């Protein structure tokens, strides 16, 4: 017969390729989920509190560097 159908890809090769593609898709889904979970996290740093001194402008904030500086 002249028009015999050939197998396009062996079944084992198709299964291996499907497994590799599934691993990449799963990895992409995990990365997308992680980005979605961390997209709207607000920073935990506190804003500097404005401290008004007699020789400083009231608009210039003073920032304490450590907890010991706050106690002093």
Helices and strands as residue ranges (DSSP letters): H 11-38, H 67-71
